[in-house]
């Protein structure tokens, strides 16, 4: 049986939660391999609505949940999320949730630095959530991060805090922000350690055992390829690699562990926060897409910017993300539109280009080149087979496949879990 990796093929918020939940019901293990609590999935299970930021979605389906070493974990946010889902009747215990012993931790000083730097940027702000994800990843690559395993070693924690505070207090003071005391951070970590250490596990060994036993492993990506720190719209990106090739690295497995890569894309485009968005709509159509699609961020609650489907960006995401098949979501939001447009290229300095430029200045100068398609009057909401779809909706899907050079293997026609059309089973690929 194949493993499956799910990643976003746009700027996030593509509806990964429903797809991951649908796949998780057929998986044995669900793994988070990058990001932090700046990502969010909304899962609807019966009458219950779960909003998850750190916990692997498979926990909702009673599957083993794993947080890999590629994630940065805020222990306070983790425990708060466990508390929220527990109140809704979901059981999360050290038997059902395993966290890699080498996972880096997000501390209060990371959020403070994140917010202070964002404020100092003024008009050039990136639009971060201010939750400390970027600074925590910086500490990881600078080899000064406090990791989960350090909480079990008081002597290690002592000298690591000295190093951490030397760096962060210097920056905070320079930005005119309040600095931190070692005694306060040490007390915070000592109080929280006995509550999070029971979840610590040698995740790499555990996942290898699951692989050898023939278990199905679902890797759950956060954010999306166009927010990848290398391949996205830099610097308006997240601080980790969101592509499927990072699934193995972020979980302690081989590169081949990713299996079938399913890229999630909306039938249109949205983005939260700052950064370039060539196909963005500032008119009544854009507002209509936002209202119909209930476009508000799961984590931030911020309204999402809306625009037409950008085939250039999704083709790029499919290539660098290793996407084998697309899951197209929210097709029903386009119902009733007389005309639908797709971005097929950009005009840059008088020339039409078929790729998104890397330079920030060039990114602000591109103008979308649209192809117009006929819309459809009929409803696609709740469709569960191709026979239920209007002819023009099928033509729209086929045109996306041609432009993106990737097959649509799954179609979501409403937030309901069973309103799904499956063309190819990712687990049997």
C-alpha positions, 0 to 999 in steps of 0.5 A: 500500500502507498503512503500519501502526502497532502500539500497545498498547491496555492497559498494555503486555506485550500480546504485541506482539512476535509481532504485530510479527514477523508483520507485519515479515515483510511490511514493508520498513522497521520503525521505533521511534518512542518510548520507550527500553530500558524496553520489551521484545519477545520474538520466537520465530523457529524455535529462537531466542528474541530479547528486544529492548528498543531494536532494531526487531523487523524486524531479526530478519526481515532488514528495515531497522530505524530508530530515530526521533528520538522514542526516547531511546537509551542507547548502552551498552544499544544496543551490549550488545543488538546484541552479544547478538543478534549472538551468536545469529547475527543481523547488525546493521550500519550498513547494516541499522540507522539511528538518527536523528541528532537522537535524545536520549541516555541517559547514566549520570547519567540512571539515577542520578537516576531511581533516586534520585528513585524511592527518595526517593518511598518509598510513592509510588514510580511503579515506573519501571525506573530506567533513566533514560528519564524524566530523558532526556525531561525534558532533551529538552523542557528543551533541554539533551539531548545528542543523537547528532549532538553526539558528532560535535562536540567543541565542542558536547559540551563546553558541553552537558556543563557545562549538563547537570551544572549541572542534574543534580548539583544534583538528585543532591546534594539527594537525597543521591546521588553526583554526576558529574564532567565529565571522566568523562562526556566520557571515556565519550562519547568512547570510545563515539562511534566505536562508535555514530556509524556508525549515525547517519543522516538518518532523516526523509529516508530514510523519505521516500525509502522512502515515495515508493518505495511501501515498506511501513513498519511503526511499532512502538510501545513500552509502551501507550496506558494508559501514555501521558504524556497519556492514561494513568493519570498519574502511573503512566505512561511519559514519552512519547506512545505513541499512533499520532499520535506515529508521524510526529512520532517518526520525522520524517514527516507525521501521515498516515504512521501508516496503519492503526493496529492496537491489541494487547490481551490477552483479559484484563488485566495490569499491571507496577509501581504504579498503579491497576488496577480489574479486578485479581484477587487470588484464585486466578483471578488467579494462574491467569491469571498462571501460564498466561500466563507473566506476567513482564516481558520487561525487568524480570522482574517478575511482572505483576498480572492481572485481567479484560478492562477494556473501558472502558480499551480503548475509551478507548485505541482512541479516543485511540490512533486504533485501526482494529482490535484484535489480541486475544492470549492467548485460549487462557489463558481456556480451561477457565474456567467463567465469564469476566468483563468490566469494563464500567464503574466505580462511583465515589462511588455512581454508575456511570461509563463512563470512567476518571477523570483524578484520582489520588484518584478513580482509587483509589476506582473499583470495577469493574462486571463483566458475566459471560459463559459460558466454554468447555471446548474448547481454542483454542490453535493455532486458525487459523480461526474454524471452530476456535473454540468458539462461546462463545469467538466470543461473547466476542470479539464482545462485546468488539467491541461494548463497545470499539466497535472490530473485532477484525481479528486473533486470536492463539491461541498464541506461535507465529507462525502460530497467528493468525486474520486477519480483515482484512489491515492492510497492505491496508487 
